[in-house]
Amino acid sequence: MSDQKPPFSSLPISDPLLPNPPFSLFLTSSDHNPNPNPSYDLLLSFHGKRKRTGVHRKAPLSVIHQPKAPPPPLPPATLEPDGVKNLPVKPNFSDLSEDIIVINKEATNEALTALTAGFPADSLTEEEIEFGVVSSVGGIEQVNYILIRNHILSRWRENVSNWLTKEDFVGILPSHCEPLLNSAYNFLVSHGYANFGVAPAIKAKVPAEPTKANVVIVGAGLAGLAAARQLMMFGFKVVVLEGRKRCGGRVYTKRMEGLNKFAAADLGGSVLTGTHGNPLGIIAKQLGSSLHKVRDKCPLYRPDGKPVDPELDIKVESAFNRLLDKASRLRQCMGEVAMDVSLGSALETFRQVYGDAVTEEEMSLFNWHLANLEYANAGLLSKLSLAFWDQDDPYDMGGDHCFLPGGNGRLVQALSESVPIVYEKTVHTIRYGADGVQVIVAGGQVYEGEMALCTVPLGVLKNGSIKFAPELPQRKLDGIKRLGFGLLNKVAMLFPHVFWSTDIDTFGHLSEDPSHRGEFFLFYSYASVAGGPLLIALVAGEAAHSFESMSPTDAVTKVLRILRGIYEPQGIDVPDPLQSVCTRWGTDSFSLGSYSNVAVGASGDDYDILAETVGDGRLFFAGEATMRRYPATMHGAFLSGLREAANVAQHANARSSNIKIEVSPSKNTQSCAALLEDLFREPDIEFGSFSVIFSGSNSDPKSTAILRVAFGGSKRRNNSDGTKADQQHSNKVLFQQLHSHYNQQQQLHVYTLLSRQQALELREVRGGDDMRLYHLCEKIGVKLVGRRGLGPAADSVIASIKAGRGNRRPVRVALRVKKEKGSK
Ligand SMILES: Cc1cc2nc3c(=O)[nH]c(=O)nc-3n(C[C@H](O)[C@H](O)[C@H](O)COP(=O)(O)OP(=O)(O)OC[C@H]3O[C@@H](n4cnc5c(N)ncnc54)[C@H](O)[C@@H]3O)c2cc1C
């Protein structure tokens, strides 16, 4: 990390922490002008799931989940300025007025501020419900709570260097609202929504002597550092074990130098994607740093170095956006089936069907857009889930994309200050159990604690580099396997002088070869923020993988060829760089990839699964790949650390208050999915690609059964005799279209409910699977759906089949807190 402090010249921008005017939040997609001139006004998919800012993103399949009924509340831990107190006392709401309070005239603006921090305008989050912020969900008390919560948040955002106290609200809120003030304040501070960061007033709240449990944190990236700081503030004793010689993990600012030129190069996370509510924007503000808005202008250059024709650019970009829209609509029709189809196959199918991008130049432009999408997702489009690749879009932070002048290492440096980090401690085993945890590092040294927080990247978990004892629950192992972890690499070059235009921050280059579409497809100019003439070239998609074995000399030679192709015809000499650095995030043993994505077969649920605590509140997980709403980002990693600090504190409080945390079957869809999967391991009858499970032990022909049809994989049967029938059925046609491009070997499962008699009838249909499918859909008239499409009606059938089959272990579990006798 660079410790240099160059004289940065950042552009003045509006306050990044203030929300947009309200109207911008309520624009519908049709209100936007997508991009009048894509060549020069192209908003890029600066990673962080702003896939193509110019495109109208449709609401994804997954909707923001708002629980209808509150789960049993965890005991609220009241928090005093000194940290978390072990007082699991439920706030007394009984004397609350039934009237909606008026705090000031800023309720709408305050709601917007809350929205940017991830709070819905008119309802509670799951976290709040779990924390027990109100005595009952949905009433006037909740409305008042939300007003107070929004007000506290807004007050803190006005001055993020301040430590806000409850007393600051005396005289502002009606006195009968004190319990709600306590509740909102305690929630916001204990969960890291207010009073967090590196401002002196906040640092001063860290107690001189920790009084609480020992927590061993594995990894000193943003997640580990955020968690460590919070836990220290709460009074926990913390040690951070880091395998590298430095902290920051995938945020790494390298100081580059040569011939008296210096620059701070962000080799990992660089762009703060959306500054509204972005906690790293808050840290930057606490450090007194202004952010540099990444300007939208992004000229594109053809493989021969000539600028792309603006008209063609508009045409191809519009076509690309149309295809993305179509893919989005298709998945809506397909429901859960889209989970098993790749975004790449859907886009390619549509491109061919609609005849978009047919000339060579159009194709290379089209491929540039695909590369841009692969960059945003750090993943091959052929491996991204059509259904859920953009599941986090609704949570986009909003606001500008920005660079932090001097590099994000400045954030890391500030966050790591006074945190006890032990470097070059590569963890190979984490043991956890009722007595606590043991974290064992290379060389055999053992670190003991009451709890451990694992923040290593998904690539490290996938690789099995850390042994967990006992082994992690199967559902977590499955989630680790399902989620994708892709690759993005960079070439950073420090030049003797700036030869490119200084009124741009980015420019793109097209490739002739589709398999190299991501190779140096985008350049970032860091000249205005790095302190020197620095250019960074990006390598995404397939090219990012082959880049790992390319020699640095070859890589730089290729980049220079591109730059000279662009600039020399303009009469501009391109000098050799003074220093160059090529990243290898894929072979870096502490990362093994760049960031996570939703691969075919995975969903947003997997992020939640990765975040789940295991071992009765002993082993916790944070990191970008545990952050369903903000995965693959720096702010997501940071927020996951704050989340887990709150979680650790809550479990520690529960334990010290003699509150037992027990597991009970979860009602979530994941649990049903796993149960269904389990049940179909032993179907009651099987024929061709069809399998059936029957409910009830009796043989009542009217009793309900669940039928599953498998497409793809080894069970797929091709029958030629049902072609006519196939074409009559839309389900089948849809599958055929997509499967012709479906290059995954996974099986695709669709389901329906039917009677036992209908299932038996189906078994007797002759002519193979295709005729059976025709019979099922046309004669019986059922609709095949994805697992979730089965709906609640299926839940009771699943439960009764499960019950009928005896005591197989429920696979999906969720935490529930139960007070033991004698506890307070
Ligand atoms: C090339 C690239 C570009 C990116 N661009 C952006 C961007 O523009 N904007 C954005 O928001 N995000 C970006 N990201 C993503 C962002 O950097 C990450 O999401 C974030 O930094 C992850 O933080 P983390 O704490 O979850 O993990 P990490 O930062 O990876 O931290 C985990 C830590 O664990 C350590 N560790 C691993 N294994 C062990 C072990 N066995 N024992 C001990 N320690 C271990 C690692 O060394 C590391 O320090 C980019 C990432 C990359 C790689």
Ligand as a Chemical Component Dictionary entry (heavy atoms), coordinates in Angstrom:
data_LIG
# 
_chem_comp.id                   LIG 
_chem_comp.type                 NON-POLYMER 
_chem_comp.pdbx_formal_charge   0 
_chem_comp.three_letter_code    LIG 
# 
loop_
_chem_comp_atom.comp_id 
_chem_comp_atom.atom_id 
_chem_comp_atom.alt_atom_id 
_chem_comp_atom.type_symbol 
_chem_comp_atom.charge 
_chem_comp_atom.model_Cartn_x 
_chem_comp_atom.model_Cartn_y 
_chem_comp_atom.model_Cartn_z 
_chem_comp_atom.pdbx_ordinal 
LIG C1  C1  C 0 -9.287  -6.405  -9.742 1  
LIG C2  C2  C 0 -10.421 -6.032  -8.832 2  
LIG C3  C3  C 0 -11.164 -4.896  -9.114 3  
LIG C4  C4  C 0 -12.207 -4.535  -8.275 4  
LIG N1  N1  N 0 -12.892 -3.390  -8.536 5  
LIG C5  C5  C 0 -13.806 -2.949  -7.651 6  
LIG C6  C6  C 0 -14.375 -1.673  -7.789 7  
LIG O1  O1  O 0 -14.055 -0.926  -8.699 8  
LIG N2  N2  N 0 -15.316 -1.287  -6.886 9  
LIG C7  C7  C 0 -15.663 -2.080  -5.828 10 
LIG O2  O2  O 0 -16.512 -1.663  -5.023 11 
LIG N3  N3  N 0 -15.113 -3.293  -5.667 12 
LIG C8  C8  C 0 -14.179 -3.749  -6.527 13 
LIG N4  N4  N 0 -13.576 -4.947  -6.349 14 
LIG C9  C9  C 0 -14.073 -5.839  -5.285 15 
LIG C10 C10 C 0 -13.587 -5.435  -3.902 16 
LIG O3  O3  O 0 -12.221 -5.137  -3.965 17 
LIG C11 C11 C 0 -13.850 -6.585  -2.947 18 
LIG O4  O4  O 0 -15.218 -6.919  -2.991 19 
LIG C12 C12 C 0 -13.500 -6.272  -1.499 20 
LIG O5  O5  O 0 -12.288 -5.615  -1.388 21 
LIG C13 C13 C 0 -13.475 -7.587  -0.726 22 
LIG O6  O6  O 0 -13.155 -7.369  0.629  23 
LIG P1  P1  P 0 -13.204 -8.600  1.640  24 
LIG O7  O7  O 0 -12.837 -8.080  2.964  25 
LIG O8  O8  O 0 -14.487 -9.303  1.492  26 
LIG O9  O9  O 0 -12.117 -9.625  1.096  27 
LIG P2  P2  P 0 -10.546 -9.422  0.946  28 
LIG O10 O10 O 0 -10.222 -8.010  0.694  29 
LIG O11 O11 O 0 -10.072 -10.403 -0.034 30 
LIG O12 O12 O 0 -10.010 -9.778  2.407  31 
LIG C14 C14 C 0 -9.801  -11.087 2.825  32 
LIG C15 C15 C 0 -8.465  -11.167 3.517  33 
LIG O13 O13 O 0 -8.258  -12.533 3.945  34 
LIG C16 C16 C 0 -6.897  -12.834 3.757  35 
LIG N5  N5  N 0 -6.755  -14.282 3.691  36 
LIG C17 C17 C 0 -7.144  -15.115 2.705  37 
LIG N6  N6  N 0 -6.890  -16.394 3.048  38 
LIG C18 C18 C 0 -6.325  -16.362 4.267  39 
LIG C19 C19 C 0 -5.853  -17.359 5.153  40 
LIG N7  N7  N 0 -5.900  -18.657 4.855  41 
LIG N8  N8  N 0 -5.322  -16.976 6.340  42 
LIG C20 C20 C 0 -5.257  -15.663 6.693  43 
LIG N9  N9  N 0 -5.693  -14.681 5.866  44 
LIG C21 C21 C 0 -6.229  -15.022 4.689  45 
LIG C22 C22 C 0 -6.540  -12.120 2.474  46 
LIG O14 O14 O 0 -5.144  -11.943 2.345  47 
LIG C23 C23 C 0 -7.303  -10.829 2.608  48 
LIG O15 O15 O 0 -6.515  -9.832  3.197  49 
LIG C24 C24 C 0 -12.529 -5.335  -7.155 50 
LIG C25 C25 C 0 -11.770 -6.468  -6.880 51 
LIG C26 C26 C 0 -10.717 -6.803  -7.700 52 
LIG C27 C27 C 0 -9.894  -8.025  -7.363 53 
# 
loop_
_chem_comp_bond.comp_id 
_chem_comp_bond.atom_id_1 
_chem_comp_bond.atom_id_2 
_chem_comp_bond.value_order 
_chem_comp_bond.pdbx_ordinal 
LIG C1  C2  SING 1  
LIG C2  C3  SING 2  
LIG C2  C26 DOUB 3  
LIG C3  C4  DOUB 4  
LIG C4  N1  SING 5  
LIG C4  C24 SING 6  
LIG N1  C5  DOUB 7  
LIG C5  C6  SING 8  
LIG C5  C8  SING 9  
LIG C6  O1  DOUB 10 
LIG C6  N2  SING 11 
LIG N2  C7  SING 12 
LIG C7  O2  DOUB 13 
LIG C7  N3  SING 14 
LIG N3  C8  DOUB 15 
LIG C8  N4  SING 16 
LIG N4  C9  SING 17 
LIG N4  C24 SING 18 
LIG C9  C10 SING 19 
LIG C10 O3  SING 20 
LIG C10 C11 SING 21 
LIG C11 O4  SING 22 
LIG C11 C12 SING 23 
LIG C12 O5  SING 24 
LIG C12 C13 SING 25 
LIG C13 O6  SING 26 
LIG O6  P1  SING 27 
LIG P1  O7  DOUB 28 
LIG P1  O8  SING 29 
LIG P1  O9  SING 30 
LIG O9  P2  SING 31 
LIG P2  O10 DOUB 32 
LIG P2  O11 SING 33 
LIG P2  O12 SING 34 
LIG O12 C14 SING 35 
LIG C14 C15 SING 36 
LIG C15 O13 SING 37 
LIG C15 C23 SING 38 
LIG O13 C16 SING 39 
LIG C16 N5  SING 40 
LIG C16 C22 SING 41 
LIG N5  C17 SING 42 
LIG N5  C21 SING 43 
LIG C17 N6  DOUB 44 
LIG N6  C18 SING 45 
LIG C18 C19 SING 46 
LIG C18 C21 DOUB 47 
LIG C19 N7  SING 48 
LIG C19 N8  DOUB 49 
LIG N8  C20 SING 50 
LIG C20 N9  DOUB 51 
LIG N9  C21 SING 52 
LIG C22 O14 SING 53 
LIG C22 C23 SING 54 
LIG C23 O15 SING 55 
LIG C24 C25 DOUB 56 
LIG C25 C26 SING 57 
LIG C26 C27 SING 58 
# 
